[in-house]
Amino acid sequence: MPTYTNQDLEILIATMNRSDFSFLETMFKQSLDSINAHVLIVNQSLDSELISIHENIRVIPMREMGLSKSRNLAIENSTKDLCWILDDDCIIETDAISRVVAAHNEYLDTVLTFKTITPSGKGFYDYKKSFYRHDPKTIIPVLSPEITFKRKEIVQLNLRFDERFGLGAQFQDSENLVFLEEVLGKNLEIGFVPETIVQHDAVTSSDEVLSDRLIYARGALAGRRNAITAVFYSFKYVFFLWRKGYERSLSVLWHKMMVFQQGANDYVSGFKRPHENDVKQ
C-alpha cells in the first residue's frame, strides 16, 4: 500500500471567466505566493484569459460550457495520485489537505467523502460521527467539494462525470450523485470520513426544490435508474412537495409532475431539449 504525502494531492477546480487568481486566494485564505498545494484549474471562458507562472498551479482554458465537462477535463489532465474536487466558491479549512491525505493512507476506499461546514460553523448536513462505507442512499446528499479519490482506479476504469448532468448541461443537477453511482456500479468502495475539510454557504443550487431546472434533472435521474418506475417517482416527488408544504396548488403540482416525467422521457429517448446554459459562479 502506498504512503501518500501532501505533494501527492491535486485540487481540481472548475471555474468561469477568470482573469486573475483572487478567487484562489480567497479559497485558501492565503496570498498566491503562499499557496503550496498542487492546483489544476479549468477556466471556462470565451474571452477571459487566465495564465499561471507558478509551477504548482496549472490552468487549462476551455471554450465549451458545462460543469461536468470541466471536471472531466480536469480528471483527464490530473497528474497526482490523489484528487480533490472543489468548487470555486469554497473556503478550504486549515490542514484540510493533510486530513485528506491521512485518510487515504488509512483507508483503501477509492473514493473518500468528508464534511462541509457553513460560515456559522455548523455542519452542512447532520453527518454521522464515525467512519462508514456509503451505499446508494447515503451518497445522495454528498457535495462535490467533499469528494476525493485515488486517481489510478478512476482513470483505469474510465469513470467520468456524465456530461448530460450538471450546471450548463441539459439536466442541470445531480452530477455528483450520478458519478458516485457509477463508482459503486464498478464495485469500488466509497468511504465517509468524519473530518471537516471545506466551508460552503448553507444554500446550494441543488436546494431549489421547486425549480423546473432541478425537477427536470431529477426526472432524468429517475429515468436513468429505471424508465419503468420513473412515473412512480414523479408522483413521489410531487407528494414530497405537497407534504413538506413547498407547494399546495394542484395545478402547479401537476405541472411539476409533467416536468419530472419530461426529464425522464428525454433522458431515456436521448432527446436534447433546447435550454439555456445556466452555468453559475
Buried (B, 14 or more C-beta within 10 A) or exposed (E): EEEBEBBBBBBBBBBBEBEEBEBBBBBBEBEBEEBEBBBBBBBBBEEBEBEBEEEEBBBBBBEEBBBBBBBBBBBEEBEBBBBBBBBBBBBBBEEBBBBBBBBBBEBEBBBBBBBBBEEEEEEBEEBEEEBEEBEEEBBEBBBBBBBBBBBEBBBEBEBBBBBBBBBBBBBBBBBBBBBBBBBBEEEBBBBBBBBBBBBBEEEBBBEEBEBBBBBBBBBBBBBBBEBEEBBEBBEEBBEEBBEEEEBEEEEBBEBBBBBBBBBBBBBBEEEEEEEEEEBEE
